[in-house]
């Protein structure tokens, strides 16, 4: 234990030094010390790296995303601009709105005024921008901050969307809040004006693929009939930007943007968004107020602006709120099925000007929203047990819960829901990544299901019952790879992987399915973990038939009846230890559920399989000379992900899948062989790149293990789960050095994701990087990286 505590403090201090987290407080800062920080405009210097042929994503110009889950999202990035964009699943865009920005005019009594756009570039040419480094950008999802250094007054921006634990309303809303805190340390009065400019922006642009397959959604969803108007009401001033043309498709019909501020803001409803920006800049720069007159009558890109001016006496502080809301209530997938977004339950299409209604609620409620965000994040932030780097990594990786092509439905418009049609059930997904466009990929979500199970358990319930429906619909009881593809007919047709890659398998209504070995055990473990967490008896009653059916299916894949399936596992070959550990973990889950349900017949069948599988693994996979469980009966490869089935056993308090003493040795060997030899960033002799996937006993790549050369890679989510396994086991067995090893393994994955300027993966954490060169990546912005939550909740569970 002493070793583990020492590792906490040394590693935490090391990370703080690297991130600059230990900093002097600025007036009114309130920025947590663990927040990620970079100088505004410092996007790193990433190498080109490997990019999948379907990739549309690049690195570095990213930041905190705005908008709720499934609302359509975009980032307020570390250059101070708006982009990239993901307004629709499978439509990630490297798009940055040059017309959208914040601007400040500062006039200290007796001195000339200073006017600046709060961005380092990428805006209209008439605007005077900040030099890179003249502000600091901080991120701790769902909140971000900018602290500006260019002014004589202290100016700080806090921005966020209300992403709140156990909240299903505000968490769905299409809204971003921007709070400027302005303090006057001068001995003289000062006038400060803040202006927000934003265009009546397109929903999306032409698909910007770099080549490869056409995904079926490359056409732009046009917004025609653009019109802006100023609105003033009790407590607010706003510019509503609409698109009302009859030829607009369902996704943009009567769609709206809205910028709003408190009562008394000056307004320009129309300026020329296609011009240089000179018209609105001169209006604002003259005196810090806007004239209220239209500056342009062009209709192809009308833009709006709001400005708020405050006069501060020496020592005085004021807060200036702005809100951006949008209303795009429908999503149409590739085959034409149209769905309502989740927020339409609260802001239905039948009511007019809903973007204004959302903005007004935000102006009235942002204080409460901030308090609710702090209520669930503060126990993590304030924990003395969790290292700062782990707090930062866990919270910021949650960006993917909104920006990962998230979708959350409130009903199907064009036809009835085929699956998941229970009263009150709302289906949701994130995409696996931009390269692999599959909805809620089931094998990958196993690493990260704890995020929804802990933060939004009703969402987890709805997803698992959707998969129960898939199991009951399939001809053989198998679990599909995914819930469909946004470019196909997501949620109505499952297993898009089989269609996309033309996988060999059995047919479902003319489609191809993906029979991988771990799907059924993963469904057993995920369903059990949700029930164990919530004690939701109705869920168990509904899921049990599907669990029994997929258990029966899995038995048919053990062709020689030795207790381990002969099926192919994921994208690895002959990965039999992985299969066996999952099967044992799934059987333990079924055992616990059968006992609870008093299903004696199922219990007897499960117990028989458990004994057979355990005996097989202990007899044929344990290598006493090497001190670990081998990849299969013949290959001594050591695999990082082999004990993923043990992860759910650890979390839910079931018995260890294998011999405890041997597991202890296995974990020590995993660190020694798959972590220590990796690239070392700080010269301490310990690899700082995560946990390598599949290595030989001498730590060379386990060539032949993967048909796709994954044995040359480190997988980020796998690394965090492996680290969580080590930490849990070290704590349970009183092995302090193993806990320290776990933190070092997790630190390596975090370092490459969030600190390494050559990789610049921030808000883009990929599925994998090369063992020999962590700047050489595959599949940016990947679903599995949120597995860092497994490690965080092992170190300290604040919930």
C-alpha positions in Angstrom: 0.0 0.0 0.0 2.9 2.4 0.7 4.1 1.9 -2.8 0.7 2.7 -4.2 0.3 5.9 -2.2 3.8 7.0 -3.2 2.8 6.3 -6.9 -0.3 8.5 -6.5 1.5 11.5 -5.3 4.6 11.3 -7.5 2.6 10.6 -10.6 0.1 13.3 -9.8 2.8 15.9 -9.2 4.6 14.8 -12.4 1.4 15.3 -14.4 0.7 18.7 -12.8 4.1 19.9 -13.8 3.6 18.8 -17.4 0.1 20.3 -17.7 0.8 23.5 -15.8 -2.1 22.7 -13.6 -0.4 24.1 -10.5 -0.9 27.7 -11.2 -1.7 31.0 -9.4 -5.3 31.8 -9.1 -6.5 34.6 -11.3 -9.3 36.9 -9.9 -12.6 35.0 -10.0 -10.9 32.0 -11.8 -12.6 29.0 -10.2 -10.9 26.8 -12.7 -10.1 23.4 -11.2 -6.4 22.7 -10.9 -6.9 19.4 -12.8 -8.3 21.1 -16.0 -6.4 20.5 -19.2 -4.6 23.6 -20.4 -3.1 24.9 -23.6 -2.2 28.3 -24.8 -5.0 29.6 -27.1 -3.9 28.9 -30.7 -1.3 26.3 -29.7 -2.5 23.3 -31.7 0.6 21.2 -31.3 2.7 19.9 -34.2 1.3 16.5 -35.1 3.0 14.4 -37.7 0.9 13.1 -40.6 0.4 9.7 -39.1 -1.6 7.0 -40.7 -5.1 7.9 -41.8 -7.8 5.4 -42.7 -9.0 5.8 -46.2 -12.5 6.8 -45.0 -11.2 9.3 -42.4 -12.6 12.9 -42.4 -11.0 13.8 -39.1 -7.8 15.6 -38.4 -6.0 16.4 -35.2 -5.4 19.3 -32.9 -8.0 22.1 -33.7 -10.5 20.7 -31.3 -12.0 21.6 -27.9 -15.0 21.2 -25.7 -18.1 20.2 -27.7 -21.4 22.1 -27.2 -24.9 20.6 -27.4 -26.6 17.8 -25.6 -26.5 14.1 -26.4 -28.0 13.6 -29.9 -28.7 17.3 -30.3 -26.3 18.0 -33.2 -22.9 19.2 -31.9 -19.9 21.4 -32.6 -16.8 22.4 -30.7 -15.7 25.7 -29.3 -12.1 25.0 -30.1 -8.7 26.0 -28.7 -8.3 28.7 -31.4 -11.5 30.5 -30.2 -13.6 29.5 -33.2 -16.6 27.3 -33.9 -15.8 23.9 -35.3 -15.4 21.0 -36.2 -19.1 20.0 -36.6 -21.1 16.8 -36.2 -24.7 18.0 -36.6 -25.7 14.5 -37.8 -24.4 11.0 -37.2 -21.8 10.0 -39.8 -21.4 13.6 -40.9 -18.3 14.8 -39.1 -17.0 18.0 -40.8 -13.8 19.9 -40.6 -15.8 23.1 -40.9 -15.1 26.4 -39.1 -17.6 29.3 -39.2 -15.5 32.4 -40.0 -18.4 34.6 -39.1 -18.9 33.2 -35.6 -16.8 34.7 -32.8 -16.7 36.8 -29.6 -15.3 40.3 -29.7 -14.2 42.6 -26.9 -13.9 46.4 -26.8 -12.2 47.8 -23.8 -12.0 51.5 -22.9 -10.2 52.6 -19.8 -11.1 56.1 -18.8 -8.6 58.5 -20.4 -7.2 56.0 -22.8 -8.0 54.9 -26.4 -10.2 51.9 -26.8 -8.9 48.5 -27.7 -10.9 46.1 -29.9 -10.1 42.5 -30.4 -11.7 39.3 -31.7 -11.2 36.5 -29.2 -9.7 34.1 -31.7 -6.3 33.5 -33.0 -7.3 33.1 -36.7 -9.9 31.5 -38.9 -12.3 34.4 -38.8 -13.3 37.2 -41.2 -10.3 39.3 -42.5 -11.5 42.7 -41.2 -11.3 41.5 -37.6 -8.3 42.1 -35.4 -7.5 38.7 -33.8 -5.4 37.7 -30.8 -1.8 36.6 -31.1 -1.4 32.9 -30.2 -0.6 32.6 -26.6 -2.5 35.7 -25.5 -5.0 33.6 -23.7 -5.2 30.2 -22.1 -7.7 27.5 -22.9 -8.9 25.1 -20.2 -11.1 22.0 -20.6 -12.8 19.8 -18.1 -15.9 18.4 -19.8 -18.6 19.6 -19.9 -17.0 22.9 -19.0 -14.3 25.0 -20.7 -12.7 28.3 -19.9 -10.6 30.9 -21.7 -8.5 33.4 -19.6 -7.5 36.4 -21.8 -4.2 38.3 -21.3 -4.7 41.0 -23.9 -6.6 43.5 -21.8 -6.1 45.7 -18.8 -9.2 44.3 -17.3 -9.4 40.7 -16.2 -11.6 38.8 -18.7 -12.5 35.2 -18.4 -15.0 33.1 -20.4 -16.7 30.0 -19.1 -18.6 27.9 -21.6 -20.6 24.7 -21.3 -23.7 22.7 -22.2 -25.8 21.2 -19.4 -24.5 17.6 -19.5 -25.7 16.3 -16.2 -25.6 12.9 -14.5 -29.0 11.2 -14.1 -30.6 13.9 -16.2 -32.5 13.1 -19.4 -33.9 16.5 -20.2 -31.3 19.2 -20.1 -28.7 16.7 -21.2 -30.5 16.4 -24.5 -30.8 20.1 -25.3 -29.3 21.9 -28.3 -27.7 24.8 -26.4 -24.4 26.3 -25.4 -23.9 28.9 -22.6 -21.1 31.5 -22.6 -20.4 33.4 -19.4 -18.0 36.3 -19.5 -16.6 37.4 -16.1 -15.1 40.9 -16.3 -13.1 42.4 -13.4 -11.5 45.9 -13.2 -8.2 45.9 -11.3 -7.4 49.5 -12.6 -7.7 52.6 -10.4 -9.9 54.1 -13.1 -13.3 53.2 -14.5 -13.4 51.1 -17.6 -16.1 50.3 -20.2 -16.1 46.8 -21.5 -18.3 45.6 -24.4 -18.6 42.0 -25.5 -20.1 41.2 -28.9 -21.3 37.8 -30.2 -21.5 37.3 -33.9 -23.0 34.2 -35.6 -24.3 33.4 -39.1 -27.5 31.8 -40.2 -25.3 28.8 -40.8 -25.7 25.7 -43.0 -26.8 22.4 -41.4 -23.8 20.7 -43.1 -21.7 21.0 -46.1 -20.6 18.7 -48.9 -19.1 15.5 -47.5 -15.4 16.0 -47.2 -14.2 12.4 -47.6 -10.6 11.9 -48.5 -11.4 9.0 -50.8 -12.6 5.5 -50.6 -16.2 4.3 -50.4 -19.1 6.7 -50.8 -21.2 6.5 -47.6 -24.6 7.4 -49.1 -25.0 10.7 -47.3 -22.5 12.9 -49.2 -25.2 15.3 -50.4 -25.7 18.6 -48.5 -29.0 19.1 -46.7 -29.8 22.6 -47.9 -31.2 25.4 -45.9 -33.1 27.8 -48.1 -35.3 30.8 -47.2 -32.8 32.3 -44.7 -34.2 35.2 -42.6 -33.0 36.9 -39.4 -35.0 39.0 -37.0 -34.4 40.7 -33.7 -36.5 39.8 -30.7 -36.8 41.6 -27.3 -38.7 40.3 -24.3 -38.7 40.2 -20.6 -35.1 39.4 -19.6 -33.7 38.8 -23.0 -32.6 40.2 -26.4 -32.1 37.8 -29.3 -31.5 37.3 -33.0 -33.5 34.4 -34.4 -32.1 33.0 -37.7 -34.6 30.8 -39.5 -34.9 28.7 -42.8 -38.5 28.4 -44.0 -38.3 27.5 -47.7 -40.8 24.9 -48.8 -38.0 22.9 -50.6 -36.0 22.3 -47.5 -35.7 18.6 -46.6 -37.0 17.2 -43.3 -33.7 17.8 -41.5 -33.7 21.6 -42.2 -37.3 22.4 -42.6 -38.2 25.3 -40.3 -34.8 25.0 -38.6 -33.4 27.8 -36.5 -30.3 29.3 -34.9 -30.6 31.7 -32.0 -28.2 33.9 -30.2 -29.4 35.6 -27.0 -28.2 37.8 -24.2 -29.8 39.5 -21.2 -32.2 42.3 -21.5 -30.7 45.6 -22.8 -28.3 44.1 -25.3 -27.9 46.0 -28.5 -28.6 44.1 -31.6 -27.9 43.9 -35.4 -30.2 41.3 -36.9 -28.6 41.4 -40.4 -25.0 42.0 -41.5 -23.1 40.5 -44.5 -21.9 37.1 -43.6 -20.4 36.7 -47.1 -18.3 39.9 -46.7 -15.1 40.8 -44.9 -16.8 41.5 -41.6 -16.0 45.2 -41.9 -19.6 46.3 -41.5 -20.3 44.8 -38.1 -16.7 45.5 -36.9 -17.0 49.2 -37.5 -20.4 49.4 -35.9 -19.1 47.7 -32.8 -15.7 49.4 -32.6 -17.2 52.9 -32.7 -18.6 52.9 -29.2 -19.1 49.2 -28.1 -22.8 49.3 -28.9 -24.7 48.2 -32.0 -27.0 50.6 -33.9 -30.0 48.2 -34.2 -30.1 48.8 -38.0 -29.7 46.1 -40.7 -26.2 46.5 -42.2 -27.0 44.2 -45.2 -30.0 42.8 -47.1 -28.2 39.9 -48.7 -30.0 36.6 -48.2 -27.3 34.0 -48.9 -25.6 34.2 -45.5 -27.3 36.7 -43.2 -25.5 37.0 -39.9 -26.6 38.4 -36.5 -24.9 40.1 -33.6 -25.5 41.0 -30.0 -23.4 43.3 -27.8 -23.5 44.0 -24.1 -21.7 46.9 -22.5 -20.8 47.3 -18.8 -19.1 50.1 -17.0 -16.9 48.9 -14.1 -15.6 50.9 -11.2 -12.2 50.1 -9.7 -12.4 46.6 -8.1 -15.9 45.8 -9.6 -16.7 42.5 -11.3 -19.6 41.8 -13.6 -20.9 38.7 -15.4 -22.2 38.8 -19.0 -24.1 35.8 -20.3 -24.7 34.8 -23.9 -26.5 31.8 -25.2 -26.4 29.9 -28.5 -29.3 27.5 -29.3 -30.4 25.7 -32.4 -33.4 23.7 -33.5 -32.9 20.9 -36.0 -35.6 18.5 -34.7 -35.3 15.6 -37.3 -32.6 13.3 -38.5 -32.9 11.2 -41.7 -30.6 8.2 -42.2 -29.2 6.9 -45.4 -32.2 4.8 -46.5 -34.7 7.6 -45.8 -36.0 6.8 -42.4 -36.6 10.0 -40.4 -36.5 10.3 -36.6 -37.3 13.0 -34.1 -34.4 14.0 -31.8 -34.8 13.5 -28.1 -35.3 17.2 -27.2 -38.5 17.4 -29.1 -40.3 15.7 -26.2 -39.7 19.0 -24.3 -39.7 21.4 -27.2 -42.1 20.0 -29.8 -42.2 21.1 -33.4 -45.9 22.2 -33.0 -44.7 25.3 -31.1 -43.2 28.2 -32.9 -39.7 29.7 -32.4 -38.4 26.9 -30.2 -34.8 28.0 -30.5 -35.8 31.1 -28.7 -37.7 29.2 -26.1 -34.5 27.1 -25.4 -32.4 30.2 -25.3 -34.7 31.9 -22.8 -34.7 28.9 -20.6 -30.9 28.8 -20.7 -30.6 32.5 -19.7 -33.0 31.8 -16.8 -31.5 28.5 -15.7 -27.7 28.6 -16.4 -26.9 29.1 -12.7 -28.9 26.1 -11.7 -27.3 24.1 -14.6 -23.8 25.0 -13.5 -24.6 24.0 -9.9 -25.9 20.6 -11.2 -22.9 20.0 -13.4 -20.7 20.8 -10.4 -22.7 18.5 -8.1 -21.8 15.4 -10.1 -18.3 16.4 -11.3 -17.0 18.0 -8.0 -16.7 14.7 -6.1 -14.3 13.6 -8.8 -12.5 16.9 -9.1 -12.1 17.3 -5.3 -11.1 13.7 -4.6 -7.6 13.7 -2.9 -7.2 10.0 -4.0 -7.6 10.4 -7.8 -4.5 11.8 -9.6 -5.2 15.0 -11.5 -4.3 13.4 -14.8 -6.9 10.7 -14.3 -9.6 13.2 -13.3 -8.8 15.2 -16.4 -8.6 12.2 -18.8 -11.9 10.7 -17.5 -14.0 13.9 -17.7 -12.5 15.1 -21.1 -12.9 11.7 -22.8 -16.7 12.2 -22.1 -16.6 14.6 -25.1 -17.4 11.5 -27.2 -20.7 11.0 -25.5 -22.0 14.0 -27.4 -19.5 14.5 -30.2 -19.2 10.9 -31.2 -21.9 11.2 -33.8 -24.4 10.8 -31.0 -28.1 10.2 -31.6 -31.0 10.0 -29.2 -34.5 9.5 -30.5 -38.0 10.6 -29.6 -39.9 8.6 -32.1 -39.8 7.5 -35.7 -41.5 9.8 -38.2 -41.7 7.8 -41.4 -42.6 4.3 -40.0 -43.1 2.5 -36.7 -40.1 1.5 -34.7 -39.2 -2.1 -35.5 -37.2 -2.7 -32.3 -37.1 -1.0 -28.9 -40.7 0.2 -29.1 -41.6 -0.1 -25.4 -43.5 2.8 -23.7 -41.0 5.4 -22.7 -38.0 3.7 -24.4 -35.7 6.1 -26.2 -33.0 4.5 -28.4 -29.6 6.1 -28.5 -26.1 5.4 -29.9 -22.7 6.8 -30.6 -20.9 5.7 -33.7 -17.8 3.5 -33.3 -15.8 6.2 -35.0 -15.7 8.1 -38.3 -13.9 5.4 -40.2 -16.1 2.6 -38.9 -19.6 4.0 -39.1 -21.5 1.5 -37.0 -24.1 2.5 -34.4 -23.4 1.5 -30.8 -20.9 -1.2 -31.8 -21.6 -4.0 -29.3 -18.1 -5.5 -28.8 -16.5 -2.0 -28.4 -19.2 -0.7 -26.1 -18.3 -3.4 -23.6 -15.2 -1.4 -22.6 -17.2 1.8 -22.0 -20.7 0.7 -21.0 -20.0 1.8 -17.5 -20.2 5.4 -18.6 -23.9 5.1 -19.5 -24.5 2.6 -16.6 -23.2 5.1 -14.1 -24.2 8.5 -15.5 -27.4 7.7 -17.5 -28.7 4.3 -16.4 -32.0 4.7 -18.2 -30.1 5.1 -21.4 -28.2 2.0 -20.7 -31.4 0.1 -20.0 -32.9 1.2 -23.3 -29.8 0.1 -25.3 -29.6 -3.3 -23.7 -33.3 -4.0 -24.2 -32.8 -3.0 -27.9 -30.2 -5.7 -28.1 -32.5 -8.1 -26.4 -34.9 -7.5 -29.2 -32.2 -8.1 -31.8 -31.4 -11.4 -30.1 -35.0 -12.5 -30.2 -35.3 -11.4 -33.9 -32.1 -13.2 -35.1 -32.6 -16.7 -36.6 -30.2 -18.3 -34.2 -30.0 -16.2 -31.0 -26.7 -14.5 -31.9 -26.0 -10.9 -30.8 -25.3 -8.6 -33.7 -22.1 -6.5 -34.1 -24.0 -3.2 -34.1 -27.4 -1.5 -34.1 -27.1 -0.6 -37.8 -25.4 2.2 -39.7 -26.5 5.8 -40.1 -25.7 5.5 -43.8 -28.1 2.6 -44.0 -31.1 2.3 -41.7 -29.8 2.5 -38.2 -32.0 1.1 -35.4 -34.3 -0.5 -37.9 -31.8 -2.9 -39.5 -29.0 -4.2 -37.3 -25.5 -5.5 -38.0 -24.4 -3.1 -40.7 -20.8 -4.5 -40.3 -21.9 -7.6 -42.1 -23.4 -5.6 -44.9 -20.5 -3.1 -45.2 -17.7 -5.6 -45.2 -19.7 -8.4 -46.7 -18.8 -10.7 -43.9 -19.3 -14.4 -44.2 -22.1 -15.6 -42.0 -25.7 -16.6 -41.9 -28.4 -14.5 -43.5 -30.9 -12.3 -41.8 -33.5 -11.3 -44.5 -30.8 -11.2 -47.1 -28.3 -9.4 -44.9 -24.9 -10.8 -43.6 -24.2 -11.0 -39.9 -21.0 -11.0 -38.0 -20.6 -14.1 -35.8 -17.9 -13.2 -33.4 -17.2 -15.3 -30.3 -17.5 -12.6 -27.6 -20.9 -11.0 -28.5 -23.1 -13.4 -26.4 -20.9 -13.4 -23.3 -20.7 -9.6 -23.5 -24.4 -9.3 -23.6 -24.7 -11.6 -20.6 -22.1 -9.5 -18.7 -23.6 -6.1 -19.6 -27.1 -7.1 -18.7 -26.0 -8.5 -15.4 -23.9 -5.4 -14.6 -26.9 -3.1 -15.3 -29.2 -5.3 -13.1 -26.5 -5.5 -10.4 -26.2 -1.7 -10.4 -29.9 -0.8 -10.5 -31.8 -3.9 -9.1 -34.2 -3.3 -12.0 -36.4 -6.4 -11.8 -38.6 -5.4 -14.8 -35.5 -5.1 -17.0 -34.4 -8.5 -15.9 -37.8 -10.0 -16.6 -37.7 -8.6 -20.1 -34.1 -9.4 -20.9 -34.1 -13.0 -19.5 -35.6 -14.7 -22.6 -32.9 -13.1 -24.8 -30.1 -14.1 -22.3 -31.3 -17.7 -22.3 -31.6 -17.8 -26.1 -28.1 -16.4 -26.7 -26.7 -18.8 -24.1 -28.1 -21.6 -26.2 -26.6 -20.1 -29.3 -23.2 -19.9 -27.7 -23.2 -23.5 -26.7 -23.6 -24.5 -30.4 -20.3 -22.8 -31.2 -18.2 -25.1 -28.9 -17.8 -27.7 -31.6 -15.6 -30.1 -29.6 -17.4 -29.6 -26.3 -14.2 -28.7 -24.4 -15.7 -25.6 -22.8 -14.2 -23.0 -25.2 -15.8 -21.8 -28.5 -14.1 -22.4 -31.8 -15.5 -19.1 -33.2 -13.3 -16.3 -34.4 -12.9 -13.5 -31.9 -13.1 -10.0 -33.1 -10.2 -9.2 -35.5 -7.8 -11.7 -33.9 -7.1 -15.3 -34.9 -7.3 -18.3 -32.6 -7.8 -15.9 -29.6 -8.9 -18.7 -27.3 -7.9 -17.4 -23.9 -9.9 -14.2 -24.6 -12.9 -16.3 -25.6 -12.6 -18.6 -22.6 -12.3 -15.7 -20.0 -15.3 -14.0 -21.6 -17.3 -17.2 -21.5 -16.5 -17.9 -17.9 -17.4 -14.3 -17.0 -20.6 -14.6 -18.9 -21.5 -17.9 -17.2 -20.9 -16.4 -13.8 -23.3 -13.6 -14.8 -25.9 -16.1 -15.9 -25.3 -18.1 -12.7 -26.1 -15.1 -10.6 -29.2 -14.2 -12.5 -30.5 -17.8 -12.6 -30.1 -18.0 -8.9 -31.9 -14.7 -8.4 -34.8 -15.9 -10.6 -34.8 -19.4 -9.1 -34.4 -20.9 -12.6 -32.9 -24.2 -11.5 -32.8 -25.7 -14.9 -30.7 -22.9 -16.3 -28.6 -22.9 -13.2 -27.7 -26.5 -13.6 -26.7 -26.0 -17.2 -24.6 -23.0 -16.4 -22.8 -24.8 -13.6 -21.9 -27.7 -15.9 -20.4 -25.4 -18.5 -18.5 -23.4 -15.8 -16.7 -26.4 -14.5 -15.7 -27.5 -18.0 -14.4 -24.1 -19.1 -12.4 -23.4 -16.0 -10.7 -26.8 -16.1 -9.8 -26.3 -19.8 -8.2 -22.9 -19.2 -6.2 -23.9 -16.1 -5.0 -27.1 -17.8 -4.1 -25.8 -21.2 -3.5 -22.1 -21.1 -1.4 -21.5 -17.9 2.4 -21.4 -18.5 4.3 -21.8 -15.2 7.7 -20.9 -16.8 6.4 -17.6 -18.2 4.1 -16.9 -15.3 1.0 -16.0 -17.3 -2.0 -17.4 -19.2 -1.1 -17.8 -22.9 -2.9 -16.5 -25.9 -4.0 -20.1 -26.8 -3.0 -23.7 -26.1 0.1 -23.3 -28.4 1.0 -19.7 -28.6 2.9 -17.9 -25.7 1.7 -14.5 -26.9 0.6 -12.3 -24.0 -2.6 -10.2 -24.8 -3.6 -7.0 -23.1 -7.3 -7.6 -23.6 -7.3 -11.2 -22.5 -8.8 -10.5 -19.1 -11.5 -8.1 -20.2 -14.1 -10.7 -19.1 -12.6 -10.4 -15.6 -13.3 -6.7 -15.6 -17.1 -7.1 -15.2 -16.5 -9.9 -12.6 -14.5 -7.4 -10.6 -17.0 -4.7 -10.8 -20.0 -6.8 -9.9 -18.4 -8.8 -7.1 -18.5 -12.2 -8.6 -15.8 -14.8 -8.1 -12.5 -14.6 -10.0 -12.7 -16.3 -13.4 -9.4 -18.1 -12.9 -7.0 -19.1 -10.1 -6.3 -16.0 -8.0 -2.5 -16.6 -7.5 -2.0 -17.2 -11.2 -4.0 -14.0 -12.0 -1.7 -12.0 -9.8 1.3 -13.4 -11.6 -0.4 -12.8 -15.0 -1.0 -9.1 -14.2 2.6 -8.5 -13.1 3.9 -10.1 -16.3 1.5 -8.0 -18.4 3.0 -4.9 -17.0 6.6 -6.2 -17.3 6.3 -7.3 -20.9 3.6 -5.1 -22.5 4.1 -1.8 -20.7 7.7 -1.4 -19.6 9.4 -1.8 -23.0 7.2 0.7 -24.9 8.4 4.2 -25.9 9.5 6.2 -22.8 8.6 9.9 -22.8 10.3 11.0 -19.6 13.4 8.9 -19.4 12.5 6.9 -16.3 12.8 3.6 -18.0 9.1 2.9 -18.0 7.1 2.9 -21.2 4.6 5.8 -21.6 2.3 4.5 -24.4 -0.3 2.3 -22.7 -0.4 -1.5 -22.9 0.6 -3.2 -26.1 -2.0 -5.5 -27.6 -0.3 -8.8 -28.2 3.4 -9.4 -27.6 5.7 -12.4 -27.6 7.5 -13.3 -24.3 10.4 -11.1 -25.4 8.0 -8.2 -25.9 8.3 -8.3 -29.7 5.0 -8.0 -31.7 3.0 -11.2 -31.7 3.0 -11.5 -35.5 0.2 -13.7 -36.7 -2.2 -13.0 -33.9 -4.3 -10.5 -35.9 -5.3 -10.6 -39.5 -5.2 -6.8 -39.5 -1.7 -6.3 -37.9 -3.3 -5.2 -34.6 -0.4 -6.9 -32.9 1.7 -3.9 -33.8 -0.6 -1.6 -31.9 -1.6 -0.2 -28.5 -5.3 0.2 -28.1 -6.3 3.1 -25.8 -9.5 1.7 -24.3 -7.9 -1.7 -23.9 -5.1 -0.1 -22.0 -7.4 1.7 -19.6 -9.3 -1.5 -18.9 -6.2 -3.5 -18.4 -4.9 -0.8 -16.0 -8.2 -1.0 -14.1 -7.8 -4.8 -13.8 -4.3 -4.4 -12.4 -5.5 -1.8 -9.9 -8.5 -3.7 -8.7 -6.5 -6.9 -8.3 -3.7 -5.1 -6.5 -6.1 -3.6 -4.0 -8.0 -6.8 -3.4 -4.8 -8.9 -3.0 -2.8 -6.3 -1.0 -0.3 -5.9 -3.9 0.7 -2.3 -3.7 3.3 -2.5 -6.5 0.6 -3.8 -8.8 -1.6 -0.7 -8.0 1.4 1.5 -8.9 1.9 -0.5 -12.1 -1.7 0.1 -13.0 -1.4 3.9 -12.7 1.7 3.9 -14.8 0.0 1.9 -17.5 -3.0 4.2 -17.5 -0.7 7.3 -17.4 1.0 6.2 -20.6 -2.3 6.0 -22.5 -3.3 9.4 -21.0 0.0 11.0 -21.8 -0.1 10.1 -25.5 -3.8 11.2 -25.7 -3.7 14.5 -23.9 -0.2 15.8 -23.5 2.1 14.7 -26.3 2.3 17.7 -28.7 3.7 15.6 -31.5 0.6 13.4 -31.4 -1.9 16.2 -30.6 -4.7 13.7 -30.0 -6.7 15.9 -27.6 -10.5 15.5 -28.2 -9.5 13.0 -30.9 -8.2 10.0 -29.0 -7.8 7.2 -31.6 -8.5 3.6 -31.3 -4.9 2.7 -31.6 -1.3 3.9 -32.2 1.8 2.0 -33.2 4.0 0.4 -30.6 7.1 1.9 -32.1 5.7 5.3 -32.9 2.7 6.6 -30.9 2.2 9.5 -33.3 1.3 6.9 -36.0 -2.4 6.3 -35.3 -5.5 4.6 -36.6 -9.2 5.6 -36.2 -9.3 9.0 -34.6 -12.1 10.0 -32.3 -12.9 6.4 -31.2 -15.7 5.2 -28.9 -13.5 3.0 -26.7 -11.3 5.6 -25.1 -13.9 6.4 -22.4 -12.8 3.2 -20.8 -10.6 5.5 -18.7 -13.7 5.6 -16.4 -13.0 2.0 -15.4 -9.6 3.0 -14.0 -11.0 6.2 -12.4 -13.8 4.3 -10.6 -11.3 1.7 -9.4 -9.1 4.4 -7.8 -12.1 6.1 -6.2 -15.8 5.7 -6.9 -17.5 9.0 -5.9 -21.0 7.8 -6.8 
